[in-house]
């Protein structure tokens, strides 16, 4: 098991719209990420906890972006040598949503 992996704690779907909530790993400041997608496009991202300005920025930049593009841009970003980050946790969550 990957110690940096996110844990899905809820999921729903209505037509082409999917909503999922993920608990982040213990190595980042945020505690939860809520994601809404429509098809392969991110509609909304909400973080619980974390650096408020940074997580709002990540969410705003990802809105309207294709899921694969967001994963490619965010995956592997490290915060202070922790091995992961709030952006990387979002990429991990998006990957789980595409399975």
N, C-alpha and C positions, 0 to 999 in steps of 0.2 A: 504494500500500500504506500502511496505517495504521501508524505507528511504535509505537503503543501496543497493537497487536493481540497476542493470545496465539497460540501455535502448538500444535496438537494433536500429541502425540507417541505416543499410544496410545489404543486404544479396543477394548472388547469388549462383547458383549451375550449375556445368557442369558434367554430369554423376554422379560419386560417390564422387566428390570433392565439398565441400561446403566452401564458404567464407562468413564471417559475421563480421560486425563492431559494436562495442558497445561503448556508452558513459558511462563512469564510474560515480558513485555518487560523490557528492561534498566533501566527507570526505577523499579522497585519493589524492595523488600527481599526479598520471597519469590522463589523460583526456579521452583517448580512447584506446581500445584494438581491434586489427584486428586479426582474427583467421582463419586459413585454416585447414580443416580436410579432410581426405579421409577415408570414412567408419567410423570406430570408433577409428581412430588413428589421433592424432594431427600432422600436417605437419609443421605448422609455427605459431608463435605468435609474434605480434609486438605491443609494447606499444608506445603511444604518451605521452610524459611527464613522470613524475615520476623520481625516482632515477635510472639514466641510467644503472649503473652497476648491480643493483639488478634486474631491469626489463629484462635486457639482460640475466642474469643468469636464471631467471624463464623461459624465452622463450627457452633457450638452453636445460634446464633440461626437459621441457615438450615435445620437438620435438621427435617424435617417440613413445610417451607414449599413451596408450589407454585413451580415454576421461574419462571413469569412474574412472580410477586410479588417474588421475590428480585431478578430483573433490574430491575424498576421501582424497588426500594428502593436498590440498590447502584450502578446505572449512573451514571457521571458524578462519583462521589465522587473528590475530588482530595486528594493527600497532599503538602503542602509545596510547592505550585506545580509539581508534576512533570507534570501533565496526566493523571494516572491514579493508581491506588492499588491495594492488595491487594483491597479490596472491588470496585472497578471491574473489575479483572482477572477476578474470579470472574464478574461479570455478563457480561463478554465471552466467557468460556469457556462459560457456560450458553447464551448465544445461539448459539454454534457447535453445541452439542449439540442444539438444537432445529431445526437446518436439515435 
